Amino acid sequence: MDFCEKLKVCVVSPLGYTGLAYYNHSLCQSLSGAGVEVTLVTSDTIIVTPKIITYTIVKTFKGTYGKRSRIKKGVSYTLCMLKLLQFILKKRFRIVHFQILELPLVDVVVFSLLRAMRIKIVFTPHDIYSFKPDKNIRLQYLLYKLSDVVVVHNSANKTLLIKELKLSSDKIEILLHGNYNYFLNSNISKDIAESE
């Protein structure tokens, strides 16, 4: 990377239709404020509409959630991940930061392709073993191993990854969860705040 070139990061979060959207915005807005050129690739529906956005939002993930069959959602997710790969190559991102992902088998293939292209992978799983204990743990392990950096939100999760998955301590970074100050409305009364 040219010394004068601005750092570019692609943040990938397929779950923009969930509460993760607040975290995504806070992370992307903070990175942008630090001088990073940020693009958030997320779902076609995002549950938050921030007043100020200083980064780019690309709504790639369509048909991956809702009342569709699991097979249809899985096919849509796979196609969206292929579009994501094309987008990353076209925009020449050298760093891609993944948030919670949906299909470990597809995600492992994507991570492997990115590694082959020498693109740095940052992975924030948010929940170390996902919400489904023992399901896809080998694939989850591969995601951690293929990542250049694994971000956790506390030292207990770092210790867990070191002890149980034998990940190198150097690969794991603790990034405290942060806050949602961008979404606070301090101009309302206590009564209204408690009733909403």
C-alpha positions in Angstrom: 0.0 0.0 0.0 1.3 3.4 -0.9 2.3 5.4 2.2 0.1 8.3 1.1 -2.9 6.1 0.1 -5.9 6.5 2.5 -6.7 3.3 4.4 -9.8 1.6 3.0 -11.9 -0.9 4.9 -14.9 -2.9 3.8 -17.1 -3.8 6.8 -19.4 -6.8 6.0 -22.5 -7.2 8.2 -25.3 -9.3 6.6 -27.6 -8.7 9.7 -28.4 -5.0 9.2 -32.0 -5.8 9.8 -31.2 -6.7 13.4 -29.9 -4.7 16.4 -26.4 -5.2 15.0 -27.2 -2.2 12.8 -26.5 0.1 15.7 -23.1 -1.4 16.3 -22.3 -1.3 12.6 -23.1 2.4 12.4 -21.1 3.3 15.5 -18.1 1.3 14.3 -18.2 2.7 10.7 -18.8 6.2 11.9 -15.9 6.0 14.3 -13.5 4.6 11.7 -14.6 7.2 9.3 -14.0 9.9 11.9 -10.4 8.5 12.3 -9.7 9.1 8.6 -10.5 5.6 7.3 -12.5 5.3 4.0 -15.2 2.9 5.1 -17.8 1.0 3.1 -20.5 -1.0 5.0 -21.9 -3.9 3.0 -25.1 -5.0 4.7 -28.7 -6.1 4.2 -31.2 -4.3 2.0 -33.2 -3.4 5.1 -31.4 -1.5 7.9 -33.3 -0.8 11.1 -31.6 2.5 11.9 -31.5 5.7 10.0 -28.6 7.8 11.4 -28.8 11.6 10.8 -25.1 11.8 10.0 -23.3 9.1 7.9 -19.8 9.8 6.7 -19.2 6.3 5.1 -20.7 4.4 2.2 -23.5 1.9 2.6 -24.0 -0.8 0.0 -27.1 -3.0 0.5 -26.0 -6.3 -1.0 -27.7 -8.9 1.2 -31.2 -9.4 -0.2 -33.5 -12.4 0.4 -31.3 -13.8 3.2 -33.8 -13.4 6.0 -37.6 -13.3 6.7 -40.2 -15.9 6.1 -38.6 -17.6 3.1 -37.5 -21.3 3.3 -34.1 -22.0 4.7 -32.9 -23.3 1.3 -34.0 -20.2 -0.5 -32.3 -18.0 2.2 -29.2 -20.1 1.9 -29.1 -19.8 -1.9 -29.6 -16.0 -1.6 -26.9 -15.8 1.0 -24.4 -17.7 -1.3 -25.2 -15.5 -4.2 -24.8 -12.3 -2.1 -21.4 -13.5 -0.9 -20.4 -14.0 -4.5 -21.5 -10.4 -5.3 -19.5 -9.3 -2.2 -16.4 -11.0 -3.6 -16.8 -9.2 -6.9 -17.3 -5.9 -5.1 -14.2 -6.3 -2.9 -12.1 -7.0 -6.0 -13.6 -4.2 -8.1 -13.1 -1.7 -5.3 -9.6 -3.1 -4.4 -10.1 -3.4 -0.7 -7.1 -4.8 1.1 -8.9 -5.1 4.5 -12.3 -6.7 5.0 -13.9 -6.7 8.4 -16.7 -9.3 8.9 -19.3 -9.1 11.6 -21.6 -12.1 12.5 -22.0 -14.4 9.5 -24.8 -16.8 8.5 -23.5 -19.9 6.8 -20.1 -21.2 8.0 -19.5 -23.5 5.0 -20.0 -20.6 2.5 -18.1 -18.2 4.8 -15.1 -20.5 5.0 -14.9 -20.6 1.2 -15.1 -16.8 1.0 -12.4 -16.4 3.7 -10.2 -18.9 1.8 -10.6 -17.0 -1.4 -9.8 -13.7 0.2 -6.7 -15.2 1.9 -5.5 -16.5 -1.5 -5.9 -13.0 -2.9 -3.8 -11.7 0.1 -6.7 -9.6 1.4 -6.5 -9.1 5.2 -9.5 -10.5 7.1 -10.7 -9.1 10.4 -13.5 -11.2 12.0 -15.7 -10.1 14.9 -18.0 -13.0 15.7 -19.6 -11.2 18.7 -20.5 -14.6 20.2 -17.6 -17.1 20.2 -19.5 -20.3 19.8 -22.5 -18.7 18.0 -25.9 -19.2 19.5 -26.1 -22.8 18.5 -23.7 -24.8 20.7 -21.6 -27.5 19.0 -23.2 -26.8 15.6 -20.6 -26.1 12.9 -17.8 -25.7 15.5 -15.2 -27.0 13.1 -16.2 -24.5 10.4 -16.3 -21.8 13.0 -12.8 -22.8 14.1 -11.7 -22.5 10.4 -13.1 -19.0 10.2 -10.9 -18.0 13.2 -7.8 -19.7 11.8 -8.3 -18.1 8.3 -8.7 -14.6 9.9 -5.7 -12.3 10.3 -7.3 -10.7 13.3 -10.2 -11.9 15.5 -11.9 -9.2 17.5 -13.6 -10.0 20.8 -15.3 -7.7 23.2 -13.8 -8.9 26.5 -10.8 -10.7 28.0 -12.9 -13.8 28.9 -13.6 -14.4 25.2 -9.9 -13.9 24.4 -8.9 -16.5 27.0 -11.6 -18.9 25.7 -10.2 -18.7 22.2 -6.6 -19.2 23.4 -7.5 -22.2 25.7 -10.1 -24.0 23.8 -9.3 -23.3 20.2 -5.5 -22.8 20.6 -5.5 -19.5 18.8 -2.4 -17.4 19.1 -2.8 -14.5 21.5 -1.2 -12.2 18.9 -4.1 -12.8 16.6 -6.8 -11.8 19.0 -7.7 -8.1 19.7 -10.0 -6.9 22.4 -12.2 -4.1 21.3 -14.7 -3.0 23.9 -18.2 -3.0 22.6 -18.5 0.8 22.8 -21.7 2.8 23.0 -24.6 4.0 20.9 -24.1 7.7 21.5 -25.0 8.5 17.9 -28.6 7.4 18.6 -29.1 9.1 22.0 -31.8 11.8 22.2 -31.0 13.9 25.2 -33.8 16.4 24.4 -36.7 14.2 25.7 -38.1 14.2 29.2 -37.6 11.3 31.6 -41.3 10.5 31.5 -41.3 10.2 27.7 -38.1 8.2 27.7 -39.6 5.7 30.2 -42.8 5.3 28.4 -41.3 4.5 25.0 
